[in-house]
Amino acid sequence: MYREAATLCHPDSSKCVFSDKKEAEEAFGRLSQAYKANDILTVREILAQLRKGTWQGVNELDEMETLRAQLATLEHR
């Protein structure tokens, strides 16, 4: 998921879906941050938005959704 999303949003990629490099840098930065934090849900959300062409940035999760995401990550480990 990360590699496909990185290809779609990296500013230097020929397959980048953004015409504005600053927007591409923002998306790639958020993707990289989520990947380094092992936040699979956010990586999945970014990839889905990039595939659909509906980049709105990553929505801030409320506290309950954040806890569910953390629980899912811990269960996965």
N, C-alpha and C positions, 0 to 999 in steps of 0.2 A: 504494500500500500504506500509506504513512504517513498519508494523509488519512483513509482508512477506519479505520485503527487509532486515530487521534486522535479520531475521532467516537465510537468505541466505548469509549474510556477517559478522555476528558476529563471532569473532575468537573462541569463546567457544561453538558455536552451532554445533550440530552433522550434520546439513544440510548445513554447510558452503561450498561454492563453491570454496574457495581458499585453496590451499595447503600451501601457505606462510602466516604465521600469520601477518607479517608486512603489507602485501598487504590487508589482511582482516581488519586490524585495520584502515588503511587509508580509505578504502571504508566505514566502519562503522562510522568513524569520520565525513566524508563528509555527509553521510546520516543523522546522528544525528544533524549536524549543519543545514542542509536544513530543517529538521523537526522542530527544535526549531525556525527557522526564518519563519516558515509557508510557505516555498517555495515549493508548490505542484508540480510545473513543474520539479524541480530538483529531488525531491523524485521519481516522475514518471520515469524520465530518468535513474536514478540509478537502479530502479527496472527492467526496460526494459533491461538494460545492464546485470544485474545479471541473469535474466531469459535466455537470449540468450547465456550467457557465453562469452560475448565480453567486459569485463571490460576494459575500456580505461581511466577511470577517468571521471569526469564531465568536459565537454568542456567549456571553458570560452565563455560566451555569448558576442556578440558585444553589443554596447550601445542600439541599437534599440530593440533587442530581450529582453534585460534587462528591458527596459521601457514597452514593451508589457506584460512581465511577471508581473511586478508591477501593471499595469493597470488591468490585469485579476484578480489578487489577490484583488484589491480594489473593483472591480465590484462584486466579489464573496461575499465580506463582506457586 
